[in-house]
Amino acid sequence: MVHAFLIHTLRAPNTEDTGLCRVLYSCVFGAEKSPDDPRPHGAERDRLLRKEQILAVARQVESMCRLQQQASGRPPMDLQPQSSDEQVPLHEAPRGAFRLAAENPFQEPRTVVWLGVLSLGFALVLDAHENLLLAEGTLRLLARLLLDHLRLLAPSTNLLLRADRIEGILTRFLPHGQLLFLNDQFVQGLEKELSAAWPR
């Protein structure tokens, strides 16, 4: 099962940018229980805990992405937004997976699958035993759909105003955090449904 999906900022690998990694959008599927914690549980405390966990994942993804780009020896990709007509090369985008130990930051061990596309990072937080190939394929599909339908890399894009559309895509392709085995024909049908609902 997928526990969380997030979109966050990425900084250029060789810059002295001291700005912080920002989570632009996150969706958590199911709450984490912490039975050993004696402190009272409240909605606000749980929300802040989830926010801290998601930010910790985003920072680690950003670090992994920077490390991979530096280790590859390739020149860093231009992180500036592209024109809306330009295709984003997802097959060349840095990607990977890593494990999170229990209590760091989640109660149970988790696996994170991530993809860095220009100035944006996309990540899925999964159960430790989840199918990584299926998760990577799902993440690439989600990233492509979000980039195509929402024009996320356009200079004037505001994710906060498009949260309903992001949720619509997640509902169709990652319902309740369940990874789906999807064939091309089914994906095309869902994409036509999205295109009809949200003309570009």
Buried (B, 14 or more C-beta within 10 A) or exposed (E): EBBBBBBBBBBBBEEEEEEEBEBBBBBBBEEBEBEEEEEEEEEEEBEEBBEEBBBBBBBBBBEBBBEBBEEEEEEEBEBEBBEBEEEBEBEEBBBBBBEBEEEEBBBEBBBBBBBBBBBBBBBBBBBEEBEEEBBBBBBBBBBBBBBBBBBBBEEEBEBEEBEEBBEBBBEBBBEEBEBEEBEEEEBEEBBEEBEEEBEE
